Amino acid sequence: MANIDLSQATRLLNHGPTCLMTSAHGNQRNIMAAAWVCALDFTPPKVTVVIDSKTYTRELMKAEGTFAINLPCVQQIELVKKVGSISGRDLPGTDKFAEYSIQTFAAELIRAPLVKDCVAWLECKVIPEQHIEDSYDLFVAEVIAAQADTRVFNDGRWQFDGHDDLRTIHHVAGGAFFATGMSC
């Protein structure tokens, strides 16, 4: 794992992978799967993410003003399906991290935990845009730190050849996914 220069941070998302969003506020934390995560700007790097108004993740994001984007890989597909199918509010007395034995590590600049075994991580600070948050469930955020697994992200680009189990995943609909394909 290595820190990624922020000028290259949006390259982690350019290919449209399904992401795991993590958030934390006070002693609460949550994780959810998200398919609508997109690079928005280069300097400073910005992203957009659609987070439904009913989600626990959104509640914590808004309270803390930060969140993390974790890029899971093929070997984590069952985890993505699990955390994407239940709300953290529906697990009384515990959380998804405990329920599914999700291993994490500390982010550099925010409170939200980062998920081990993912292939990239972006730490984000919400840029408040109340109208688009309320109207479209769309959040804009600045990437303030980024890291990636150097086995598959080097020299500012993804290089999955020889690492099929570390390919990122893409949600197509109805619970179906595919892995990032071969480079041409």
N, C-alpha and C positions, 0 to 999 in steps of 0.2 A: 504494500500500500504506500502511496506517495501523495503528498499535497499536489494539487493541480493549480497552475497559474490561473488566476481568475479570468485572464483574457481568453482562456480556452475552456472555461467551465461550461458554457452552453453546448459545447461539442458533445458533452456527456448525454445530452437529451435529443440531439438533432435527429436521431433515427426513430424516435417515437416509442420508447419502451414503456411497458407497464411499470409503475413505481409503487413503492411502499412509502406512505406518508407517516411520519411520526411527529407527535406533538406532546408537549408537557407543560403543566402549569401547577405550581404548588407541589403537592405530593401525588398529583394525578398525571397519568400518561396514557397515550393511546397510539394505535397503529391501524392503518387501513390501506387497502389497495386502491390505486387510482390510475386510470388509463388516459385521462385528459390532462397531461402535463406537457408544457411546451416552452422552448426557448423563446425569448421575446427581444432581448437587446444584448449588445456586446459590452459596452462600457458605460457605466458599470454593468456587469452581467445581470440580466433580469429574466424571470420566468413567469409563466402564468400557470395556474392550476384551478380546475373546477372542483369545488368541494360543496356538496349538497348542504343546504341550510340545516338539515336535521341531524347531521353527523356529530358525534362526540369529538372527533378530530378537529372539526371546525370550531367548536366551542373552546377547546384548549388553544388552538391557533390564535383566535381572536383575543383571548385573555392574556396570552403571553406575548403575542406579536412576532413569534418566530415559529418555524417548523423545519423539518428535515425531509429531503427527498432521498430515498434509498433505492438503488437499482438492483432488483433481485435477478437471479439467473435461473437457468433451467433446473438446477438441482434444488431450487426453492419453490417450485411450482405449487406443491401441496400447501406450503405455508401461505402463499399468495391467495390461494383459493379459500383457505380457512379464515384469514383475517379480513378477506373481502366479503364474507358471507354472514358476519354477525357484528352487531354494534358493541362497542366497549361498554355501553350502558346496560347491555343485557347480561353482563357477567357480574352479578352482585358479589361484593366482598373480594373480588380479584380483578385482574385486568388481562388483556389478551397476551401480554408478554408472559405472565405467570401461567395462564391457561394453556398456552402452546409451547412453553419452555423456550421462548425466543431469547437467544443470547444477544446482548448489546454491548456497546462501548460508548464512552463519553464523547460527545461532540467537542470541538475546539472552542466554539463561541456561543453556543446556545444550550438550552436545557434539554431539548428533545434528545432522546437516545438514538444512536445509530445502530443499525442491524448488522450483526456479524455475518460474514459469508456473502454479502452483497458484493457487487463489482464496482460500485461508485456511490458517492454520498455528496449531497449538496446541502449546506446549511443556509437557511434563508430567513430574511427579515421582511415581514409584511410591509408593503407600501400601502397605507390605507387609501382605499378608493371605494367609499361607502356605496355610491350609486351602483357600480358594477358588481360589487359583492352582493348587494340586496337584489338587484334586478336579474343577474345572470349567474350567481354563485361562483363568480370568477374572481380569483385573487391574483394580484400582482405582487411579486416579491423580488428583492435584490439578493443575489447569491453573495454571501459574505465569506464563505470558505467552501472548498471542494477537495475531495480526495478520490482516488481510483486505484483499483487493483492493477499493478503494473504488468501482470501476466497478460492482460487483455486491453489495456489502454496505455499506449506509449507514443511519444512524439506528437501528442495532440490528436491522436486518432485511435479508434477501436481496431484491434487486431485479434479476432477470435480464432483464426486458423490454429488447429491443434488443441483447442480448449472448448470442445463442444458443450461440456457441462457448465461452462461459465458464460455461455451466450445469454444475452438478455432475452426477455420474453415480451410478447405483444398479445394483448387481449383482442380477439376478433369479434366476439359477441357470444351470448348464451353459454358462458363458461368455457369457450374454446380459446386456446392460445396457440401461437407458433413461436419458434425460436428465431432469432436474427439469422438471416441467411448468409451465404457465402459472399465474399467481396469479389467484385468484378474488375 
